[in-house]
Amino acid sequence: MIKHHPSQELLASYVEAELPVSLSAAIAMHVEMCPVCAEKVATITDERAEISFEVASGKPTDSKLENEAIELDLDAMISAITASDDIEQTKTPEQKTISIKGKNIVLPRAISNIPTTNWSNIGKLSRARLALDEGKVRSSLLNIEPGGSVPEHTHKGYELTLLLSGSFKDDMGEYVAGDFIMLDGEHTHQPVSEEGCLCFTVSDDAQHFTQGINKLLNPIAQFLY
Ligand SMILES: [Zn+2]
């Protein structure tokens, strides 16, 4: 069961389209997998729609005539929307399949249209970056082969991990597909994946490795960021 969800603030910013593409994609993918957050997003969307309608229609009027006029306009608006829906059917983006170490994986629709770099490998870790031009914010697909782990590290900025398939655990518990894990500099963790996993990660700064051999691990910090 999914235990880790985006905060209410993040969901609201997602509805308002205020987030960088990478975070927005992560939330879209989570919402696809999580009925609880899908419901929350629907509620926030309805609330925002009501607010913008109130703003658009101005102050409530006393005149019955004017109210009727507004209702008529609404009817016209709704039939216009319904009519245009009949003509323009929404196209669902095609899903992209990627191949990692001989395994084919279907990517969620939210990131299917974003080009990815080739895979780089260090031991049991493979990483492909998503070609998004977001400055310090970098997004990647991270694949961990069965039995693989990421050395213990903390975060200078934030690190978001959305588990797409498989599972991993750290000292805070076990994670399943759909879990949305947002960590900042206060957290230290060492993810280990027994069965292997594929994650979508967003990070706004290089990870800081906390084990004794920091210098040796620097290439991994760059690799993962
Ligand atoms: Zn959720």
Residues whose N, C-alpha, C, O or C-beta is under 5 A from the ligand:
A	BS01	ZN	H4 H5 C34 V36 C37
